[in-house]
């Protein structure tokens, strides 16, 4: 998936995939969504996702109907950190953010 935001192109093929997230609904559920946290080659974090008509990625199809959609959203480093804490493993988190116990 590619998207231009503020004149810059974000591409899931050239970015580093850091972790995956989903709401664990089946693909035939209108609320299903799947997301992936990425870091671009220039260090910008973004979430790329897709989902059903009732998910945050749902798109209007006209005539008051909705369907599957996809999108990319830029996130800050602190938002990426929270996303990794919620959806990633300890190993995925530690690979991206240095941690110290305490």
Helices and strands as residue ranges (DSSP letters): E 2-5, E 8-11, E 16-22, E 33-39, E 45-51, E 59-62, E 65-67, E 69-75, H 77-87, H 90-96
